Structure formats: structure tokens, C-alpha cells
């Protein structure tokens, strides 16, 4: 079960280095931009740890001081003080940096013992009250009210499911959606209680959930059965996979200025829609096996993609891609 969960999270990835034929540091699981200065890009990898760029992903510096796990699965930036960064990992759970990644400490108090030996797959920081954090683990959801100083289980309704991704409604911090290996769960009371949004989703492994910031009733989900769209804040879902050759979707991002434009990554490469997911087309020349993506909010022609074989950057809306070296 542990192996199956890790394989789901890695999107055909290579945490078991060598066994699946990948070299250390090549698989990028998380790409996150600094909320105050999006030219600062943070990248989490398997085997290589945490990397930082201050020039929009052109060059990187490796920052692992204090990390005892170099398998970084997820990254979140404190919305009020962007020098504070949180990172989830395989092996040692959650880390915090207060100096923009220069050094790290483990913040595990209250987490289930099993979490620290397995995986933290998603980290979410509340944009309204920055000390409130959520993590999705392979033992459900945990919540902190003090910036990670102490964690408490927030699993009522989710139980011990493997939570792969978490997404918070940008306009209502009490509403979150959790994507798991057994469907989509929703809370409307800041994780006091959760419910499965629809029995149909119980058969989905949900790898990505993203809210449309221009209309947060609209939500997209990337699953092992394709892409789904909700127009009622995640309560009901409709399939939106026309044009996809492969149904397993690892990541989805929305254009910051034109919400009808989205990108989705899977083992084929990167797909693009210009009509709100009604149809998709494969982006020619894009990297394959994308696990995570980001779009520069001030210069949306710049795209970033983390894959099972490295970090890629496009400066022309996906027309051309360059593999960028992580140092």
C-alpha cells in the first residue's frame, strides 16, 4: 500500500532511485512562486532537495541546510511574510525556513508517527491568517494554528486516506477541497469536518485541484480518469477530457489573466485549452511526464514545468521549452 501511494504521488515518478531508472535530483515534484516576488521560484525534487531561483527560473541555487530528507514533495510560502517557507517531504514530514530557504528546521509536533516515515504530499497556507496551515499526508489531513509549531489531526470525514492534494478557496478560507486516492472531499468549516462530494469521485485518484480565482465556483481536478470541472465550488463534476490521449493527469494550472486558458500535464506531455477545458490540444515540443507547473503572474508568457526528468521553462507560452539546470 505504501509503495502504491508513493507511485500515485510521483506520477509514474522515481522516488525509488535506480529502481525506476531515474537519477538523483531529476524528478521535480513541486514548483512554487514567491507570493510577493514571483521572479523567485522554489523547486522541490526527489534526491536533490530544495532549489531557489531569483531570476524567474533561469539559474538556481541548492539550499539544503537543515534538511535531513532531500525528497521535497510540496512547498508553500507564507502569504504575509514571504521569507517564511514550508516544505513537505518523504521521510521527515514538514520543514520550515524563516530565511527564504537558507536554513530549515523540522516542525513535526503532533503529527502521527507514521507520517514522518512516509509522506507529506501537500502544504497549504491560509492567505487570510498566515499562521494557519494544512498538510495532506498519507494519513489524512493535519492542521496547525501557529505556523507549524503544533499539528492536530483534522480528519473527521476523511479518515486515514492518502491525501494527494489540497486546495483552498481563494475567497473563503473555510472552504477546502482534498484530493485523495479515493475521491474528492470538501470542508466548509476549516477542516473541522469533511464529506465526500459525490460517490462517483470515490473511484478517482485525484492528483491536482485548482480554483479559478476569477470565479471560485469554478474548480478543475486532474485525476487518473481525466480532467473534471465543477461550476458549484466542487460539489458536482463534469468530465472535460476531449483531446486527451492519456487520462492520467498530474498537474493543472490556470492562466492568471485569461481563465479560459489552462495547461495540464501528464505522461504524454503538456496539454492546453483556450475554452475553459471544453477541449484540449497537446503542446508540440513540451516536456513529458509533468508533475507540477506554475505560471508567472506578472509575465504569464513564462511557464514552468517540473517533470520526472528535470525542470523546464518556456518564455513564449509553451512554444519552446528549455531544460534548466538545477545546481
C-alpha positions as CSV (number, residue, x, y, z in Angstrom):
1,X,0.0,0.0,0.0
2,X,2.8,2.4,0.9
3,X,4.5,1.7,-2.5
4,X,1.3,2.2,-4.4
5,X,0.6,5.5,-2.7
6,X,4.1,6.8,-3.5
7,X,3.8,5.8,-7.1
8,X,0.5,7.7,-7.3
9,X,2.0,10.8,-5.8
10,X,5.1,10.6,-8.0
11,X,3.0,10.4,-11.2
12,X,5.0,7.5,-12.6
13,X,8.0,9.1,-10.9
14,X,11.2,7.8,-9.4
15,X,11.5,8.1,-5.7
16,X,12.9,4.6,-5.6
17,X,16.0,5.9,-7.3
18,X,17.7,3.5,-9.6
19,X,14.8,1.0,-9.5
20,X,12.7,3.1,-11.8
21,X,15.7,4.3,-13.8
22,X,15.9,8.0,-12.7
23,X,19.0,9.8,-11.4
24,X,19.1,11.8,-8.2
25,X,17.6,15.2,-8.2
26,X,16.0,14.9,-11.7
27,X,12.3,14.4,-10.6
28,X,10.7,17.7,-9.7
29,X,7.6,17.3,-7.6
30,X,6.9,20.9,-6.7
31,X,7.2,24.3,-8.4
32,X,6.1,27.3,-6.3
33,X,6.5,31.1,-6.9
34,X,7.1,33.6,-4.1
35,X,3.9,35.4,-3.5
36,X,5.5,38.9,-3.2
37,X,8.2,38.5,-5.9
38,X,7.3,35.8,-8.5
39,X,10.7,36.1,-10.1
40,X,11.7,34.0,-7.1
41,X,11.0,30.3,-7.9
42,X,11.2,27.4,-5.5
43,X,11.6,23.8,-6.7
44,X,11.3,20.6,-4.7
45,X,12.9,17.4,-6.0
46,X,13.5,13.8,-5.2
47,X,17.1,13.2,-4.1
48,X,18.2,16.8,-4.7
49,X,16.2,18.6,-2.1
50,X,15.2,22.3,-2.3
51,X,16.3,24.8,-5.0
52,X,15.8,28.5,-5.3
53,X,15.9,30.9,-8.3
54,X,15.8,34.7,-8.1
55,X,15.7,35.3,-11.8
56,X,12.5,33.6,-12.9
57,X,13.9,30.1,-13.2
58,X,17.0,30.9,-15.3
59,X,19.5,29.8,-12.7
60,X,19.2,28.0,-9.3
61,X,20.9,27.6,-6.0
62,X,20.6,24.4,-3.9
63,X,19.5,25.1,-0.3
64,X,19.5,22.1,2.0
65,X,21.0,23.3,5.2
66,X,18.9,21.6,8.0
67,X,17.1,19.2,5.6
68,X,17.5,15.6,6.6
69,X,15.3,14.5,3.7
70,X,16.2,15.5,0.2
71,X,12.9,14.3,-1.2
72,X,10.7,17.5,-1.2
73,X,7.2,16.9,-2.3
74,X,5.4,20.2,-1.7
75,X,6.2,23.9,-0.9
76,X,4.1,26.8,0.4
77,X,5.1,30.4,1.1
78,X,3.7,32.4,4.0
79,X,1.5,35.0,2.3
80,X,2.2,37.7,4.9
81,X,5.9,37.2,5.3
82,X,7.4,35.6,2.2
83,X,10.7,34.9,3.9
84,X,8.9,32.0,5.7
85,X,8.6,28.9,3.6
86,X,7.2,25.5,4.4
87,X,8.2,22.2,2.7
88,X,6.7,18.8,2.9
89,X,8.8,15.7,2.3
90,X,9.1,11.9,2.3
91,X,10.8,10.7,5.4
92,X,10.9,13.7,7.8
93,X,7.5,15.3,7.3
94,X,7.3,19.2,7.4
95,X,10.1,21.7,7.4
96,X,10.1,25.5,8.0
97,X,12.5,28.1,6.8
98,X,12.4,31.7,8.2
99,X,15.2,33.0,5.9
100,X,13.9,32.3,2.4
101,X,15.3,28.8,2.3
102,X,18.8,29.4,3.6
103,X,18.2,27.1,6.6
104,X,15.5,24.7,7.7
105,X,14.1,23.1,10.9
106,X,11.7,20.2,11.2
107,X,8.2,21.1,12.6
108,X,6.5,17.8,13.4
109,X,5.0,18.2,16.9
110,X,1.6,16.5,16.9
111,X,1.9,14.7,13.6
112,X,1.2,11.0,13.5
113,X,4.4,9.0,13.9
114,X,3.7,7.2,10.6
115,X,3.6,10.5,8.7
116,X,7.2,11.2,9.4
117,X,8.3,7.9,7.9
118,X,6.1,8.2,4.8
119,X,4.9,11.4,3.1
120,X,3.5,14.9,3.3
121,X,2.1,15.5,-0.1
122,X,0.6,18.9,0.1
123,X,1.1,22.1,2.2
124,X,-1.4,25.0,2.1
125,X,-1.0,28.3,3.9
126,X,-4.1,30.4,4.7
127,X,-3.8,33.7,2.8
128,X,-6.1,35.5,5.4
129,X,-4.5,34.2,8.6
130,X,-1.0,33.1,7.7
131,X,-0.3,31.1,10.8
132,X,-3.0,28.6,9.8
133,X,-1.5,25.7,7.8
134,X,-2.9,22.5,6.4
135,X,-1.0,19.4,5.2
136,X,-2.2,16.5,3.2
137,X,-0.5,13.2,4.2
138,X,-0.9,9.5,3.5
139,X,-2.7,9.5,6.9
140,X,-5.2,12.2,6.1
141,X,-5.2,16.0,6.9
142,X,-3.5,17.8,9.7
143,X,-3.9,21.5,10.7
144,X,-1.7,24.0,12.6
145,X,-2.9,27.3,14.1
146,X,0.6,28.5,15.0
147,X,2.7,28.3,11.8
148,X,3.6,24.7,12.3
149,X,4.5,24.8,15.9
150,X,1.9,22.2,16.7
151,X,-0.3,20.0,14.4
152,X,-3.6,18.3,15.1
153,X,-5.5,15.8,13.1
154,X,-8.3,17.3,11.0
155,X,-9.6,14.1,9.6
156,X,-13.3,13.9,10.5
157,X,-14.8,12.5,7.3
158,X,-11.5,11.9,5.5
159,X,-10.2,9.3,7.9
160,X,-6.8,7.8,7.1
161,X,-7.0,8.2,3.4
162,X,-3.9,9.1,1.3
163,X,-4.4,12.9,0.6
164,X,-2.5,13.8,-2.5
165,X,-3.5,17.4,-3.0
166,X,-5.2,20.3,-1.1
167,X,-6.8,23.5,-2.4
168,X,-8.3,26.4,-0.6
169,X,-11.0,28.7,-2.0
170,X,-9.1,32.0,-2.6
171,X,-12.1,34.0,-1.3
172,X,-13.3,31.8,1.6
173,X,-10.6,30.3,3.8
174,X,-13.1,28.0,5.5
175,X,-13.6,26.0,2.2
176,X,-11.0,23.5,1.2
177,X,-11.0,20.6,-1.2
178,X,-8.9,17.5,-0.6
179,X,-8.0,15.2,-3.5
180,X,-7.2,11.6,-2.3
181,X,-6.7,8.2,-3.8
182,X,-10.4,7.6,-3.0
183,X,-12.1,10.7,-4.3
184,X,-12.6,14.4,-3.5
185,X,-13.6,15.6,-0.1
186,X,-14.8,19.1,0.9
187,X,-14.9,21.1,4.1
188,X,-16.8,24.3,4.7
189,X,-15.8,24.7,8.3
190,X,-12.0,25.0,8.0
191,X,-11.4,21.2,8.3
192,X,-13.5,20.5,11.4
193,X,-15.5,18.1,9.2
194,X,-15.2,16.7,5.7
195,X,-17.6,15.0,3.3
196,X,-17.1,13.1,0.1
197,X,-18.5,15.5,-2.6
198,X,-20.1,12.7,-4.7
199,X,-19.9,8.9,-4.6
200,X,-18.7,8.9,-8.2
201,X,-15.4,10.5,-7.2
202,X,-14.6,7.6,-4.8
203,X,-13.2,5.8,-7.8
204,X,-10.8,8.6,-8.7
205,X,-7.2,9.1,-7.7
206,X,-7.1,12.9,-7.6
207,X,-3.6,14.4,-8.2
208,X,-4.5,18.1,-8.7
209,X,-7.2,20.6,-7.8
210,X,-7.2,24.3,-8.7
211,X,-9.8,27.0,-8.1
212,X,-10.4,29.7,-10.8
213,X,-9.5,32.9,-8.9
214,X,-11.8,35.0,-11.1
215,X,-14.8,32.8,-10.2
216,X,-14.2,30.4,-7.3
217,X,-17.3,28.4,-8.0
218,X,-15.3,27.0,-10.9
219,X,-12.8,24.3,-10.0
220,X,-10.7,21.9,-12.0
221,X,-9.5,18.4,-11.0
222,X,-6.8,16.3,-12.6
223,X,-7.3,12.6,-11.9
224,X,-6.5,9.1,-13.1
225,X,-9.7,9.3,-15.2
226,X,-9.0,12.6,-16.9
227,X,-9.9,16.2,-16.2
228,X,-13.1,17.2,-14.4
229,X,-14.7,20.6,-14.0
230,X,-17.1,21.9,-11.3
231,X,-19.2,25.1,-11.5
232,X,-20.5,24.8,-8.0
233,X,-17.4,25.0,-5.8
234,X,-16.6,21.3,-6.1
235,X,-19.9,19.8,-5.2
236,X,-20.6,18.2,-8.6
237,X,-18.2,17.5,-11.5
238,X,-18.4,17.0,-15.3
239,X,-15.7,15.3,-17.4
240,X,-13.7,17.7,-19.6
241,X,-11.1,15.4,-21.3
242,X,-11.8,15.9,-25.0
243,X,-8.5,15.7,-26.8
244,X,-6.5,14.0,-24.1
245,X,-4.7,10.9,-25.4
246,X,-4.0,9.7,-21.8
247,X,-6.4,10.2,-18.9
248,X,-3.9,10.2,-16.0
249,X,-3.4,13.9,-15.2
250,X,-0.7,15.0,-12.8
251,X,-1.0,18.8,-12.7
252,X,-3.2,21.7,-13.8
253,X,-2.6,25.5,-13.8
254,X,-4.8,28.4,-14.9
255,X,-3.7,31.5,-16.8
256,X,-3.7,34.4,-14.3
257,X,-5.3,36.9,-16.7
258,X,-7.3,34.7,-19.1
259,X,-9.0,32.0,-17.0
260,X,-10.3,30.2,-20.2
261,X,-6.7,29.2,-20.8
262,X,-5.4,26.2,-18.8
263,X,-2.4,23.9,-19.0
264,X,-2.4,20.2,-17.8
265,X,0.5,17.8,-17.6
266,X,0.6,14.1,-18.0
267,X,2.9,11.3,-19.3
268,X,2.3,12.5,-22.9
269,X,3.4,16.0,-22.2
270,X,1.6,19.2,-21.6
271,X,-1.9,20.0,-22.9
272,X,-3.5,23.4,-23.4
273,X,-7.1,24.6,-23.6
274,X,-8.3,28.0,-24.7
275,X,-12.0,27.3,-24.0
276,X,-12.2,26.6,-20.3
277,X,-11.4,22.8,-20.7
278,X,-14.1,22.1,-23.3
279,X,-11.3,20.7,-25.5
280,X,-7.5,20.2,-25.2
281,X,-4.6,20.1,-27.5
282,X,-1.1,18.6,-26.9
283,X,1.6,21.4,-26.9
284,X,4.1,20.4,-29.5
285,X,7.7,20.1,-28.1
286,X,6.6,20.3,-24.5
287,X,8.3,18.1,-21.9
288,X,6.7,14.8,-21.0
289,X,5.7,13.4,-17.6
290,X,4.9,16.8,-16.0
291,X,4.3,16.5,-12.2
292,X,3.9,20.2,-11.4
293,X,3.5,23.5,-13.2
294,X,3.4,27.3,-12.5
295,X,2.7,30.4,-14.5
296,X,4.4,33.8,-13.8
297,X,1.5,36.0,-12.6
298,X,3.1,39.2,-13.9
299,X,4.6,37.8,-17.1
300,X,2.2,34.9,-18.0
301,X,4.1,34.0,-21.1
302,X,6.6,32.4,-18.8
303,X,5.7,28.9,-17.9
304,X,7.5,26.5,-15.5
305,X,7.2,22.7,-15.6
306,X,8.6,20.1,-13.1
307,X,8.9,16.7,-14.7
308,X,10.3,13.2,-13.9
309,X,13.3,14.2,-15.9
310,X,14.0,17.7,-14.7
311,X,12.8,21.4,-14.6
312,X,11.7,23.2,-17.8
313,X,11.0,26.8,-18.6
314,X,9.1,28.4,-21.5
315,X,9.3,32.1,-22.3
316,X,6.7,32.1,-25.1
317,X,3.5,30.5,-23.7
318,X,4.8,27.0,-24.3
319,X,6.0,27.5,-27.9
320,X,9.5,26.5,-26.9
321,X,10.9,24.8,-23.8
322,X,14.4,24.8,-22.3
323,X,15.6,22.4,-19.7
324,X,17.1,24.5,-16.9
325,X,20.0,23.1,-14.8
326,X,19.4,22.7,-11.1
327,X,22.7,23.3,-9.2
